């Protein structure tokens, strides 16, 4: 603080460090939270040390949070009603709505994806807990592992292609075993294709291009115990998007998109029927895609609201920073 000499401090999402906040107060430096979020499991942890952490929350000049659920949690931890504002999420402001992505056609050609057949793209897929795994799915005796890739393989309607993009590179080999006959992006077979209609994106940085090829997008890490992944990217590309029921880390985006009809939350048991119905109805997919994009446009603006709050606290006039 001696080196930077801030006029105001913004803590992004949470990061309410007691010693830091106390030192800022001692120097009369206002501290606020922008893009505030407090997931259910984080809130549970903070609640256990409320008597210790509460003074730090009470010292905040403001808490600009993403939605009403987060506001209630910040309030319970000590932020006064007069210092709470619901400003939305800055995640929406980073989204680019577009109909195409550079490199998508090349990706399809090199993988050998049949552009005349429907394609489901599942992004950020992950493992699943062993409980409830169907008979025959495990890591022993060469049988496919039980994971989101194997769930999606089983749920994929007949004649529909499936591309999976695991979240973590260390799972690439496991995911390949769960997708019999898959073509791996890393192998660069240049258009040989997959008779099984299964593809594995085992590279980094090409998920957006893959989503742009999809008829339906599925957001992974949401059918087990991993708290979900961000659904905004496929929605911004106008794709009919599904997500599993376990998405607590992204409730601030899933909620508005689902309420608007631009995203559907489905269970593992209902996944096959939902995919089958969507594949059979291009108009429904188109309506979902449009509804999702409209929702994104309505949610834009949190970054500007946060900037205005910080300028007012720091005595900075617009345009001077």
C-alpha positions as CSV (number, residue, x, y, z in Angstrom):
1,X,0.0,0.0,0.0
2,X,3.0,2.3,0.6
3,X,4.1,1.7,-3.0
4,X,0.6,1.9,-4.7
5,X,-1.1,4.4,-2.4
6,X,-4.6,3.5,-3.6
7,X,-7.6,5.8,-3.4
8,X,-10.0,2.9,-3.3
9,X,-9.7,-0.9,-3.3
10,X,-11.9,-3.3,-5.2
11,X,-11.9,-7.0,-4.1
12,X,-13.1,-9.1,-7.0
13,X,-15.9,-11.7,-6.2
14,X,-14.9,-12.2,-2.5
15,X,-11.3,-12.2,-1.2
16,X,-12.2,-10.3,2.0
17,X,-8.9,-10.8,3.8
18,X,-9.3,-9.6,7.4
19,X,-5.8,-8.1,7.9
20,X,-5.8,-6.4,4.5
21,X,-9.3,-4.9,5.1
22,X,-8.3,-3.7,8.6
23,X,-5.1,-2.0,7.3
24,X,-7.1,-0.2,4.6
25,X,-9.6,1.1,7.2
26,X,-6.7,2.3,9.3
27,X,-5.5,4.4,6.3
28,X,-9.0,5.6,5.5
29,X,-8.9,3.7,2.1
30,X,-12.5,2.5,1.2
31,X,-12.7,-1.2,0.3
32,X,-15.6,-2.7,-1.7
33,X,-16.4,-6.0,-3.3
34,X,-17.3,-6.0,-7.0
35,X,-18.8,-8.9,-9.0
36,X,-19.5,-10.4,-5.5
37,X,-20.4,-14.0,-5.3
38,X,-20.5,-16.5,-2.4
39,X,-21.3,-20.1,-3.4
40,X,-23.3,-22.3,-1.0
41,X,-20.2,-24.3,0.0
42,X,-18.1,-21.2,0.4
43,X,-20.9,-19.6,2.5
44,X,-21.0,-22.7,4.7
45,X,-17.3,-22.3,5.4
46,X,-17.5,-18.6,6.2
47,X,-20.6,-19.2,8.4
48,X,-18.5,-21.4,10.7
49,X,-16.1,-18.5,11.4
50,X,-18.7,-15.7,11.3
51,X,-17.5,-14.2,14.6
52,X,-14.0,-13.9,13.2
53,X,-14.8,-12.8,9.6
54,X,-17.9,-10.7,10.4
55,X,-15.9,-7.5,11.3
56,X,-14.2,-7.5,7.9
57,X,-17.6,-7.7,6.1
58,X,-18.9,-4.9,8.3
59,X,-15.9,-2.7,7.3
60,X,-16.7,-2.9,3.6
61,X,-17.8,0.4,2.0
62,X,-20.0,-1.5,-0.4
63,X,-20.7,-5.0,-1.8
64,X,-21.8,-5.1,-5.4
65,X,-23.0,-8.6,-5.8
66,X,-24.3,-10.7,-8.8
67,X,-27.8,-11.6,-7.6
68,X,-30.2,-11.7,-4.7
69,X,-29.0,-15.0,-3.3
70,X,-25.5,-13.7,-3.0
71,X,-26.8,-10.5,-1.5
72,X,-28.5,-12.4,1.3
73,X,-25.3,-14.3,2.1
74,X,-23.2,-11.1,2.3
75,X,-25.9,-9.5,4.5
76,X,-25.9,-12.4,6.9
77,X,-22.1,-12.2,7.2
78,X,-22.3,-8.5,8.2
79,X,-22.7,-6.2,5.2
80,X,-25.4,-3.6,6.0
81,X,-28.4,-3.3,3.8
82,X,-27.4,0.3,2.8
83,X,-24.1,-0.9,1.5
84,X,-25.4,-3.8,-0.6
85,X,-26.2,-3.5,-4.3
86,X,-27.2,-6.1,-6.9
87,X,-25.2,-5.1,-10.0
88,X,-25.1,-8.4,-12.0
89,X,-22.1,-10.4,-13.2
90,X,-19.2,-9.1,-15.2
91,X,-19.0,-12.5,-16.9
92,X,-21.8,-11.3,-19.2
93,X,-19.7,-8.3,-20.4
94,X,-16.9,-10.5,-21.6
95,X,-19.1,-12.5,-23.9
96,X,-19.0,-12.0,-27.7
97,X,-22.1,-12.9,-29.5
98,X,-21.3,-14.3,-32.9
99,X,-22.5,-16.8,-35.5
100,X,-19.1,-18.2,-36.5
101,X,-15.6,-18.8,-34.9
102,X,-12.3,-18.6,-36.8
103,X,-10.9,-22.1,-37.3
104,X,-14.1,-24.0,-36.8
105,X,-14.4,-25.2,-40.4
106,X,-10.7,-26.4,-40.3
107,X,-11.4,-28.2,-37.0
108,X,-14.4,-30.0,-38.5
109,X,-12.5,-31.0,-41.7
110,X,-9.4,-32.2,-39.8
111,X,-11.4,-34.3,-37.4
112,X,-13.6,-35.7,-40.2
113,X,-16.9,-34.5,-38.7
114,X,-19.8,-35.2,-41.1
115,X,-21.5,-31.8,-41.5
116,X,-24.6,-33.4,-42.9
117,X,-25.3,-35.2,-39.6
118,X,-26.3,-33.7,-36.2
119,X,-23.5,-33.0,-33.8
120,X,-23.6,-32.7,-30.0
121,X,-20.6,-30.9,-28.4
122,X,-20.0,-31.5,-24.7
123,X,-17.5,-29.1,-23.1
124,X,-15.6,-29.2,-19.8
125,X,-16.6,-32.8,-19.2
126,X,-15.4,-34.6,-16.0
127,X,-15.5,-37.7,-13.9
128,X,-18.5,-39.1,-12.1
129,X,-18.8,-40.7,-8.7
130,X,-19.0,-44.6,-8.9
131,X,-22.5,-44.7,-7.3
132,X,-25.1,-45.4,-9.8
133,X,-22.8,-46.4,-12.6
134,X,-24.4,-48.9,-15.0
135,X,-23.1,-52.4,-15.1
136,X,-20.1,-52.8,-17.3
137,X,-18.7,-49.3,-16.7
138,X,-15.5,-49.3,-14.7
139,X,-11.7,-49.1,-15.1
140,X,-11.1,-52.8,-14.9
141,X,-10.7,-55.4,-17.6
142,X,-10.5,-52.8,-20.4
143,X,-14.1,-51.8,-20.0
144,X,-15.0,-48.1,-20.4
145,X,-14.6,-45.9,-17.3
146,X,-17.7,-44.4,-15.7
147,X,-17.5,-40.6,-16.4
148,X,-19.5,-37.9,-18.1
149,X,-18.1,-39.0,-21.5
150,X,-19.5,-42.5,-21.0
151,X,-22.8,-41.1,-19.8
152,X,-23.0,-38.9,-22.9
153,X,-22.0,-41.7,-25.2
154,X,-24.9,-43.8,-23.8
155,X,-27.4,-40.9,-24.0
156,X,-26.5,-39.8,-27.5
157,X,-29.4,-40.6,-30.0
158,X,-28.7,-43.1,-32.8
159,X,-27.1,-41.5,-35.8
160,X,-26.0,-38.4,-34.0
161,X,-22.3,-37.5,-33.7
162,X,-20.7,-36.6,-30.3
163,X,-17.6,-34.5,-29.5
164,X,-16.4,-34.3,-26.0
165,X,-13.9,-31.9,-24.6
166,X,-12.6,-32.8,-21.1
167,X,-11.9,-30.0,-18.7
168,X,-8.5,-31.4,-17.5
169,X,-5.8,-32.8,-19.8
170,X,-4.9,-35.6,-17.4
171,X,-8.3,-37.1,-18.2
172,X,-7.8,-37.2,-22.0
173,X,-6.9,-40.9,-22.1
174,X,-9.8,-41.9,-19.8
175,X,-12.2,-40.0,-21.9
176,X,-10.9,-41.7,-25.1
177,X,-11.6,-45.1,-23.5
178,X,-15.2,-43.9,-22.7
179,X,-15.8,-43.0,-26.3
180,X,-15.4,-46.2,-28.4
181,X,-14.0,-45.6,-31.9
182,X,-13.3,-41.9,-31.2
183,X,-11.0,-39.8,-33.3
184,X,-8.6,-37.7,-31.1
185,X,-7.8,-34.2,-32.2
186,X,-4.2,-34.6,-31.1
187,X,-3.7,-37.4,-33.7
188,X,-4.4,-35.1,-36.6
189,X,-5.7,-37.7,-39.0
190,X,-6.8,-35.1,-41.4
191,X,-10.4,-35.9,-42.3
192,X,-10.4,-39.7,-41.9
193,X,-13.5,-39.4,-39.7
194,X,-15.0,-41.7,-37.2
195,X,-17.4,-44.5,-38.3
196,X,-18.7,-44.5,-34.7
197,X,-19.3,-40.7,-34.9
198,X,-17.3,-40.0,-31.7
199,X,-14.7,-37.3,-31.4
200,X,-12.4,-36.2,-28.6
201,X,-11.0,-32.7,-28.3
202,X,-7.8,-33.4,-26.5
203,X,-6.2,-30.1,-27.2
204,X,-6.4,-26.7,-25.5
205,X,-8.0,-23.5,-26.9
206,X,-10.4,-24.9,-29.4
207,X,-13.6,-25.4,-27.4
208,X,-15.2,-22.3,-28.7
209,X,-14.6,-23.4,-32.3
210,X,-16.1,-26.8,-31.4
211,X,-19.2,-25.2,-29.8
212,X,-19.8,-23.2,-33.0
213,X,-20.1,-26.5,-34.9
214,X,-22.8,-27.9,-32.6
215,X,-26.5,-28.5,-33.1
216,X,-26.7,-29.0,-29.3
217,X,-24.2,-28.1,-26.6
218,X,-23.9,-29.8,-23.2
219,X,-22.0,-28.1,-20.4
220,X,-20.1,-30.7,-18.3
221,X,-18.9,-31.1,-14.7
222,X,-22.6,-30.8,-13.9
223,X,-23.8,-34.4,-13.7
224,X,-21.6,-35.5,-10.7
225,X,-20.2,-33.6,-7.8
226,X,-18.0,-30.9,-9.4
227,X,-20.4,-27.9,-9.2
228,X,-20.6,-27.2,-13.0
229,X,-19.0,-25.1,-15.7
230,X,-19.8,-21.8,-17.3
231,X,-22.6,-22.1,-19.9
232,X,-22.3,-18.6,-21.4
233,X,-20.0,-19.4,-24.3
234,X,-22.2,-21.9,-26.2
235,X,-25.3,-19.8,-25.5
236,X,-23.5,-16.7,-27.0
237,X,-23.0,-18.8,-30.1
238,X,-26.8,-19.3,-30.4
239,X,-26.7,-23.0,-29.4
240,X,-29.5,-24.9,-27.7
241,X,-27.6,-25.7,-24.4
242,X,-28.2,-28.3,-21.7
243,X,-26.5,-28.5,-18.3
244,X,-26.8,-31.1,-15.5
245,X,-28.4,-30.4,-12.1
246,X,-25.0,-29.9,-10.2
247,X,-24.0,-26.4,-11.1
248,X,-23.8,-24.5,-7.8
249,X,-20.6,-22.6,-8.8
250,X,-22.5,-21.0,-11.8
251,X,-26.0,-20.4,-10.4
252,X,-25.6,-16.7,-11.2
253,X,-25.5,-17.5,-14.9
254,X,-27.5,-20.7,-15.1
255,X,-30.5,-19.1,-13.3
256,X,-31.1,-16.2,-15.6
257,X,-30.5,-18.3,-18.8
258,X,-32.8,-21.1,-17.7
259,X,-35.5,-18.6,-16.7
260,X,-35.2,-16.9,-20.1
261,X,-35.6,-20.3,-21.9
262,X,-32.1,-20.1,-23.3
263,X,-30.7,-23.0,-21.3
264,X,-32.3,-26.2,-19.9
265,X,-31.3,-28.0,-16.7
266,X,-31.6,-31.8,-17.2
267,X,-30.9,-34.9,-15.1
268,X,-28.7,-37.8,-16.3
269,X,-31.9,-39.9,-16.5
270,X,-33.7,-37.4,-18.7
271,X,-30.7,-36.6,-20.9
272,X,-31.4,-39.1,-23.7
273,X,-35.0,-38.0,-24.2
274,X,-34.1,-34.3,-24.1
275,X,-31.4,-34.8,-26.7
276,X,-33.7,-36.9,-28.9
277,X,-36.5,-34.2,-28.7
278,X,-34.1,-31.4,-29.6
279,X,-32.5,-33.2,-32.5
280,X,-36.0,-33.8,-33.9
281,X,-37.0,-30.1,-33.6
282,X,-34.7,-27.5,-35.2
283,X,-37.3,-24.7,-34.4
284,X,-37.0,-25.4,-30.7
285,X,-33.3,-25.3,-30.9
286,X,-33.4,-22.0,-32.7
287,X,-35.8,-20.5,-30.1
288,X,-33.5,-21.6,-27.3
289,X,-30.5,-20.1,-29.0
290,X,-32.3,-16.7,-29.6
291,X,-33.7,-16.6,-26.0
292,X,-30.2,-17.2,-24.6
293,X,-28.6,-14.4,-26.7
294,X,-31.4,-12.0,-25.7
295,X,-30.7,-12.9,-22.0
296,X,-27.0,-12.1,-22.4
297,X,-27.8,-8.7,-24.0
298,X,-30.1,-7.9,-21.1
299,X,-27.4,-8.8,-18.5
300,X,-24.7,-6.6,-20.0
301,X,-23.5,-3.6,-18.0
302,X,-22.1,-4.8,-14.7
303,X,-18.6,-3.6,-15.5
304,X,-19.7,-0.1,-16.1
305,X,-21.8,0.0,-12.9
306,X,-18.8,-1.2,-10.9
307,X,-16.5,1.4,-12.4
308,X,-19.0,4.1,-11.5
309,X,-19.1,2.9,-7.9
310,X,-15.3,2.9,-7.6
311,X,-14.9,6.3,-9.2
312,X,-17.4,7.8,-6.7
313,X,-15.6,6.4,-3.7
314,X,-12.1,7.3,-5.0
315,X,-13.1,10.9,-6.0
316,X,-12.2,10.1,-9.7
317,X,-14.1,11.8,-12.5
318,X,-15.2,9.8,-15.5
319,X,-12.6,9.6,-18.3
320,X,-9.7,10.3,-16.0
321,X,-8.7,6.7,-15.5
